[in-house]
Every structure is written in C-alpha cells, then in structure tokens.
Amino acid sequence: MHLPFEQFPKLGAIKVCRHVFVQRIPGIDVSDDKPKVLKRLDAAHCEIRNATGFGGWPLFTAEQVHGSKIAALDSRFQSRFTRLSPSKRGEDEGEGSQQTDRGPTLILPLSLTKGEATQDVRLRAKDSEKAGILKKCQTEFPACDGIITNQRGIALGIYVADCCAVYIVDPKTPAMGLVHSGRKGTELGVVTNAIRKMTEGFGSDPANMIVQLSPCIRPPHYEVDFAAEIIRQCRALGVRHIHDSSTCTACDLHRYYSYRAEKGKTGRMLAVLGLDPLIANLVGKQPNQ
C-alpha cells in the first residue's frame, strides 16, 4: 500500500531528529463532520508514524485554538494530561475559532518522568520500569497551538488543512518545537513565542535553529501570505536557517486537504516531529545548512 507522506530534505539531514508530514489519505471520505473524519484518519496516520520511525512513541498534540500559547515538555513533568475528543482536534483556519486573547503563557511544568502519565481523561498508565517512557498513546494539551521539548523518544503532532505546521529544531542542544500557525496565530506571533520559549527554557540559540514550513494555503487562493510573515518573524529573531516547502495546499487537492478550497468538508494532514533517543547530541557541531 502506498503511504502518502513527505519528508523535507533539510530536516532529514539532521541526524538527531525524525519527522514526517502526512498528506491526504486516499479512499477516505472526508465529506462528513469533523469528528467522524478524524476518527477515520487515525489508523492511517498511525500506520505512517510506525513506518517513519515513530512506532511506540507517545504522540503529544495541541488543541489548536488560533492563539499563541506554547506547551513545554521538560524533565520535570509528572502531572496528568488531558485528551480531548476528536471533535476538538485539528482546528484550522476558517473554523469556529475561539478568540485568541489567550496570552503567550508557557504551560509548565510539562515533561516526562519515569513511572506514570495520563493515557486519557480517566486512565493513568504506568510505564515499564525498564523503559521508563510512556506507553503508546495520544495526549492533547488544551488551549495552546504549539509544543516544545528537549525530551527524546516522544512525538509532537500538529494537524493542518491550510494552516502551516512549523517545525523548529535546535540540533545542538538538542531541542525542538512544532507549531500550528495560520493567519491569526501568525499575527499573534505563535512561532516566535515558541522560539523564545526554547531559548529561555532549553538554552537554545536561534542562530542554531533550523525552521521548516510545511505546505499551507497561499495567494492567490488566500488573501494573506502568512507563510512569508512567519519567515520574516523568524529572521527578526536571528534564525538563519529557514526553509519553506513553497507548496500551496489549495493548489493540489490530490495530495493535500484544504479547508478553504473544500469549503470546510475536508480532512487533516498530520505533522510529526521527534528527537531520536539513539543519536548522540551534536554539541560542538554546526547545524545543517
């Protein structure tokens, strides 16, 4: 079976991380309401994660409310997570967005510890003492649009269908972030907030970061070029290595979902990013250009 996904050369050259961008899944009806569509996509998304090296890694996603809050996973985390229903997953540009007066507060402490974490809203799951990592599960952070971490062996996920999934990797620390940024999130500076939080929380230097923009909607299919604004904001913070897929989701409905082009009846692509637990730190080495 053909697995519809793509990977970006500049991220692929960074040995310390794994990534994937899941495209449109053929043969799945996306004309239904969003909860049913997301449920139909889950199995294919899981298969692609397994095929691209994320098998067994817990998946952490964001509620995606078109705001600027960033969740962080660091070594101190031991509180419980909340998994939201499929109806609240993958908000994208043009959907009932809630206002975005939520500020840029970092949700802390959010990290992994040995022993336990919440598998869903009711169950707490103990990890194997030997592995000391979470069992395979999906957990969602409420009221935020991005996640940053310096922890290995976990997957960060963002759902998009016109908005941009922005991958941020600091291969030197190492640390990473994955951000949902559409028109509103870009106006609020959600990507730059993630970069600042990585700098403050993990000691990352923007000059060492590699930023990759996923396919997203662009002019003339959308009235605002928010991808260009994301790039401008990153450069203003001193990020030197910025790479854009330069692909418009609304231009190729065979490969991508587009909320705008499909008038809201569509699915979601899934961006995934993680730090490989088997690769040594790149301290002292220069990031890939």
C-alpha positions as CSV (number, residue, x, y, z in Angstrom):
1,M,0.0,0.0,0.0
2,H,1.3,3.4,-0.9
3,L,1.8,5.6,2.2
4,P,1.1,9.2,1.4
5,F,3.6,11.3,3.2
6,E,6.6,13.6,2.6
7,Q,9.8,14.5,4.4
8,F,11.8,17.6,4.0
9,P,15.5,17.3,3.0
10,K,16.8,19.9,5.4
11,L,15.1,18.2,8.4
12,G,16.1,14.8,7.1
13,A,19.8,15.9,7.2
14,I,19.5,16.5,10.9
15,K,20.5,13.1,12.4
16,V,19.2,13.8,15.9
17,C,15.5,14.2,14.8
18,R,12.8,12.3,13.0
19,H,9.9,13.9,11.1
20,V,7.1,13.3,8.7
21,F,4.3,15.3,7.0
22,V,1.3,13.1,6.3
23,Q,-0.6,14.0,3.2
24,R,-4.2,13.3,2.0
25,I,-5.2,9.7,2.7
26,P,-6.8,8.3,-0.5
27,G,-10.0,6.4,-0.3
28,I,-11.2,8.0,3.0
29,D,-14.5,10.0,2.9
30,V,-13.9,13.5,4.4
31,S,-17.3,15.0,3.5
32,D,-18.7,14.1,6.9
33,D,-18.4,16.1,10.1
34,K,-15.0,16.6,11.6
35,P,-15.2,14.0,14.5
36,K,-16.0,11.2,12.1
37,V,-13.4,12.2,9.6
38,L,-10.6,12.4,12.2
39,K,-11.6,9.0,13.5
40,R,-11.3,7.6,10.0
41,L,-7.9,9.1,9.5
42,D,-6.4,7.8,12.8
43,A,-5.5,4.3,11.6
44,A,-3.7,5.6,8.5
45,H,-1.9,8.3,10.5
46,C,-0.7,5.6,13.0
47,E,0.5,3.4,10.2
48,I,2.6,6.2,8.7
49,R,4.0,7.1,12.1
50,N,5.1,3.5,12.5
51,A,6.6,3.4,9.0
52,T,8.6,6.5,9.6
53,G,10.2,5.5,12.9
54,F,7.7,6.7,15.5
55,G,6.3,3.3,16.4
56,G,5.7,3.1,20.1
57,W,6.4,6.8,20.7
58,P,3.6,8.6,22.6
59,L,2.1,11.4,20.5
60,F,1.5,14.8,22.0
61,T,-0.7,17.3,20.2
62,A,-2.2,20.7,20.8
63,E,-5.8,21.8,20.9
64,Q,-5.1,24.5,18.2
65,V,-7.2,27.5,19.1
66,H,-5.5,30.0,16.9
67,G,-3.7,31.6,19.8
68,S,-0.1,32.0,20.9
69,K,0.3,29.7,23.9
70,I,3.1,27.1,23.8
71,A,3.2,23.9,25.9
72,A,6.6,22.6,27.0
73,L,7.7,19.1,27.8
74,D,10.7,19.1,30.1
75,S,12.3,16.7,32.6
76,R,10.1,17.8,35.5
77,F,6.7,16.7,34.2
78,Q,4.6,14.4,36.3
79,S,1.1,15.9,36.1
80,R,-1.7,14.4,34.2
81,F,-2.5,15.2,30.6
82,T,-6.0,15.7,29.0
83,R,-7.0,14.0,25.8
84,L,-9.7,16.0,24.1
85,S,-12.4,14.4,22.0
86,P,-11.9,14.2,18.2
87,S,-14.3,17.0,17.7
88,K,-11.8,19.4,19.3
89,R,-8.8,18.2,17.5
90,G,-7.2,19.8,14.5
91,E,-8.9,23.2,14.4
92,D,-7.7,25.0,11.3
93,E,-8.1,28.4,9.5
94,G,-11.7,29.3,9.0
95,E,-13.2,27.0,11.6
96,G,-15.1,28.2,14.7
97,S,-12.0,29.7,16.1
98,Q,-12.3,30.9,19.7
99,Q,-10.8,34.1,20.4
100,T,-7.3,34.4,20.9
101,D,-6.9,36.6,23.8
102,R,-5.1,33.7,25.4
103,G,-1.6,35.1,26.0
104,P,1.8,33.5,25.5
105,T,1.9,31.8,28.8
106,L,4.1,28.7,28.9
107,I,2.3,25.7,30.3
108,L,4.7,24.4,33.0
109,P,5.9,22.0,34.2
110,L,5.2,19.7,31.3
111,S,7.7,17.0,30.8
112,L,8.3,13.3,31.1
113,T,9.3,11.3,34.1
114,K,9.7,7.6,34.7
115,G,6.7,5.8,36.1
116,E,3.4,7.4,35.0
117,A,1.5,9.7,32.8
118,T,-2.2,10.0,31.9
119,Q,-3.3,7.9,28.9
120,D,-6.7,9.6,28.6
121,V,-9.0,11.7,30.7
122,R,-9.9,8.8,33.0
123,L,-6.9,6.4,33.0
124,R,-3.5,6.7,34.4
125,A,-1.0,4.3,32.8
126,K,2.2,3.2,34.5
127,D,5.3,2.9,32.3
128,S,7.5,-0.2,32.3
129,E,10.3,0.4,34.8
130,K,12.8,-0.8,32.3
131,A,12.0,1.6,29.6
132,G,11.0,4.5,31.7
133,I,8.9,6.0,28.9
134,L,5.2,6.4,28.2
135,K,3.2,3.7,26.6
136,K,1.9,4.4,23.1
137,C,-0.9,6.9,23.5
138,Q,-2.1,10.2,22.2
139,T,-2.4,13.2,24.6
140,E,-3.5,16.7,23.8
141,F,-2.6,19.9,25.5
142,P,-5.6,22.3,25.8
143,A,-5.7,25.9,24.8
144,C,-2.3,26.0,23.0
145,D,-1.0,26.0,19.4
146,G,2.5,24.6,19.8
147,I,4.7,22.3,21.8
148,I,8.4,22.4,22.6
149,T,10.6,19.8,24.2
150,N,14.1,18.6,24.9
151,Q,12.9,15.1,25.6
152,R,13.7,12.1,23.4
153,G,11.5,9.3,22.2
154,I,8.3,11.3,22.1
155,A,6.4,12.6,19.1
156,L,5.0,16.1,18.7
157,G,2.0,16.3,16.4
158,I,0.1,19.2,14.7
159,Y,-3.0,18.8,12.4
160,V,-3.4,21.2,9.5
161,A,-5.6,21.7,6.5
162,D,-4.5,25.1,5.2
163,C,-2.6,26.5,8.2
164,C,1.2,26.0,8.4
165,A,2.9,23.3,10.6
166,V,6.2,24.9,11.5
167,Y,9.0,22.5,12.5
168,I,11.7,24.0,14.7
169,V,14.9,22.0,15.5
170,D,17.9,23.0,17.5
171,P,20.3,20.2,16.8
172,K,23.0,21.5,19.2
173,T,21.1,21.5,22.5
174,P,19.1,19.4,21.2
175,A,15.6,20.7,21.4
176,M,12.6,21.1,19.1
177,G,9.2,22.6,18.6
178,L,6.2,22.1,16.4
179,V,3.7,24.9,15.9
180,H,0.3,25.4,14.3
181,S,0.4,28.9,12.6
182,G,-2.4,30.2,10.4
183,R,-3.3,33.8,9.8
184,K,-4.4,34.5,13.4
185,G,-1.6,32.6,15.0
186,T,0.9,34.3,12.8
187,E,-0.5,37.7,13.7
188,L,-0.1,36.8,17.4
189,G,3.5,35.6,16.9
190,V,2.9,32.0,17.9
191,V,6.1,30.8,16.1
192,T,8.3,33.5,17.6
193,N,6.8,32.7,21.0
194,A,7.9,29.1,20.6
195,I,11.4,30.2,19.6
196,R,11.7,32.5,22.6
197,K,10.5,29.7,24.9
198,M,13.1,27.3,23.5
199,T,15.7,29.9,24.2
200,E,14.5,30.6,27.7
201,G,13.7,27.1,28.7
202,F,16.3,25.0,26.9
203,G,19.2,27.4,26.3
204,S,18.7,27.2,22.5
205,D,20.3,29.8,20.2
206,P,18.0,31.0,17.3
207,A,21.2,31.1,15.2
208,N,21.5,27.3,15.5
209,M,17.8,26.5,14.8
210,I,16.5,25.0,11.6
211,V,13.0,26.1,10.8
212,Q,10.9,24.3,8.2
213,L,7.5,25.4,6.9
214,S,5.0,22.8,5.7
215,P,2.6,23.1,2.8
216,C,-0.1,25.6,3.6
217,I,-2.6,27.8,1.7
218,R,-1.0,30.8,-0.1
219,P,-2.1,33.6,-2.5
220,P,-4.0,33.7,-4.8
221,H,-6.0,31.0,-3.0
222,Y,-5.8,33.0,0.2
223,E,-5.8,36.7,0.7
224,V,-2.8,36.8,3.2
225,D,0.6,35.3,2.7
226,F,1.1,34.3,6.3
227,A,4.0,31.9,5.4
228,A,6.0,34.9,4.3
229,E,5.2,36.7,7.6
230,I,6.4,33.6,9.6
231,I,9.7,33.7,7.7
232,R,10.0,37.5,8.4
233,Q,9.3,37.0,12.1
234,C,11.9,34.1,12.4
235,R,14.6,36.2,10.7
236,A,13.9,39.1,13.1
237,L,14.7,36.8,16.0
238,G,18.0,35.8,14.4
239,V,17.0,32.4,12.8
240,R,19.3,32.0,9.9
241,H,18.3,28.5,8.6
242,I,14.7,28.8,7.3
243,H,13.2,26.5,4.7
244,D,9.8,26.8,3.1
245,S,8.1,24.0,1.2
246,S,6.6,26.7,-1.0
247,T,3.6,24.5,-1.6
248,C,0.0,25.6,-1.6
249,T,-2.5,23.1,-0.2
250,A,-5.4,24.6,-2.2
251,C,-3.4,24.0,-5.4
252,D,-3.2,20.3,-5.1
253,L,-6.2,18.5,-3.7
254,H,-4.9,15.1,-4.8
255,R,-2.1,15.4,-2.2
256,Y,-3.4,17.8,0.4
257,Y,-6.6,18.8,2.3
258,S,-7.7,22.4,2.1
259,Y,-10.3,23.8,4.4
260,R,-10.8,26.8,2.1
261,A,-10.9,25.0,-1.2
262,E,-13.1,22.2,0.1
263,K,-15.5,24.6,1.9
264,G,-14.9,23.1,5.3
265,K,-15.6,19.5,4.3
266,T,-12.1,18.1,4.5
267,G,-9.6,16.0,6.4
268,R,-6.3,16.9,8.2
269,M,-2.7,16.4,7.3
270,L,-0.5,15.5,10.3
271,A,2.9,16.9,11.0
272,V,5.1,14.9,13.4
273,L,8.5,15.7,14.9
274,G,10.7,13.9,17.5
275,L,14.2,13.6,18.9
276,D,15.8,10.3,18.3
277,P,16.8,8.6,21.6
278,L,19.6,6.6,19.9
279,I,21.5,9.5,18.3
280,A,24.2,11.3,20.3
281,N,24.0,15.1,20.9
282,L,25.5,17.3,18.3
283,V,27.2,19.6,20.9
284,G,30.0,21.5,19.2
285,K,28.9,20.7,15.7
286,Q,27.3,23.2,13.3
287,P,23.7,22.8,12.2
288,N,22.9,21.6,8.8
289,Q,22.6,24.4,6.3
